[in-house]
Amino acid sequence: MTDPTAGTNWPLARPYRLSLDSYARITGVHPELVRRLVTLGLLEITRDAEGNLWFAPSQVREMATIQRLHLRLNLSYASLGLVMDLLDRIADLERSQRRSRSDRGFPWT
């Protein structure tokens, strides 16, 4: 007889995540605005079987970035997706440039 769970990976603990209300409270943003940002694709979420929104703790930092860009650059929330994608690409390029320079023995600064 074979074990049906053989080869199955089970998490040792439930991942820490934030509900919509707790995320809104921590970030200081109204839950309806959080829902809109999720709809725009600016925040990554997971949904449970009941359709509730759950946020990883890393999304608190994302909200800080969204708010900072919105307030300092006076950008609409709809345009923030493009700006955040460009900032991510710049960060990726800088990381790859640092790696290639360090591989050649040059300091990255």
C-alpha positions in Angstrom: 0.0 0.0 0.0 1.4 3.4 -1.0 1.1 6.6 1.1 -1.2 9.1 -0.8 0.6 12.0 0.8 4.1 10.8 -0.2 6.0 13.5 -2.0 3.6 16.2 -0.9 5.0 19.3 0.7 3.0 20.8 3.5 3.8 24.2 5.0 5.0 24.1 8.6 3.0 27.2 9.5 0.3 29.4 7.9 2.0 32.3 6.1 1.5 35.7 7.9 -0.8 37.9 6.0 -3.1 40.9 6.6 -6.8 41.2 6.0 -8.2 44.1 4.1 -9.2 45.9 7.3 -5.9 45.3 9.1 -4.0 46.4 6.0 -6.0 49.5 5.6 -5.5 50.3 9.3 -1.7 49.8 9.2 -1.3 51.8 6.0 -3.7 54.6 7.0 -5.6 54.2 3.7 -9.4 53.8 3.4 -10.4 50.2 2.5 -12.2 51.4 -0.6 -9.1 53.0 -2.0 -7.2 49.8 -1.2 -9.7 47.9 -3.3 -9.3 50.4 -6.2 -5.5 50.0 -6.1 -5.9 46.2 -6.2 -8.2 46.6 -9.2 -5.6 48.8 -10.9 -3.0 46.0 -10.3 -0.9 48.2 -8.0 -1.1 45.8 -5.0 -0.6 42.1 -5.0 -3.1 40.1 -3.1 -4.3 36.6 -2.6 -7.9 35.6 -2.2 -9.3 32.9 0.0 -12.2 30.5 -0.9 -14.7 33.2 0.2 -13.1 35.9 -2.0 -11.6 37.9 0.9 -8.5 39.9 0.1 -5.3 39.1 1.9 -2.0 41.1 1.8 1.5 40.0 2.3 3.4 42.2 4.8 5.6 43.4 1.9 2.6 45.2 0.5 2.8 47.7 3.3 6.0 49.0 1.7 4.3 49.0 -1.7 1.6 51.2 -0.3 4.1 53.6 1.1 5.7 53.9 -2.4 2.3 54.4 -4.0 1.4 57.2 -1.6 4.8 58.8 -1.9 4.7 58.9 -5.7 1.0 60.1 -5.7 1.7 62.9 -3.3 5.2 64.1 -4.4 4.8 63.8 -8.1 1.1 64.5 -8.2 0.4 61.4 -10.3 -3.0 59.8 -10.6 -3.4 56.3 -9.2 -4.0 55.0 -12.7 -0.7 56.3 -14.0 1.3 54.9 -11.0 1.4 51.4 -12.5 3.6 52.6 -15.3 5.9 54.6 -13.1 6.3 51.7 -10.6 7.0 49.3 -13.4 9.7 51.7 -14.7 11.2 52.1 -11.2 11.3 48.3 -10.9 13.1 47.9 -14.2 15.6 50.6 -13.3 16.3 48.7 -10.0 16.7 45.4 -11.9 19.2 47.1 -14.3 21.2 48.6 -11.5 21.4 45.2 -9.7 22.5 43.5 -12.9 25.1 46.2 -13.5 26.5 45.9 -10.0 26.7 42.1 -10.4 28.5 42.3 -13.7 31.0 44.9 -12.3 31.6 42.9 -9.2 32.2 39.7 -11.3 34.9 41.6 -13.2 36.5 42.8 -9.9 35.4 46.4 -10.2 33.5 48.1 -7.3 30.0 49.1 -8.2 30.4 52.7 -6.8 
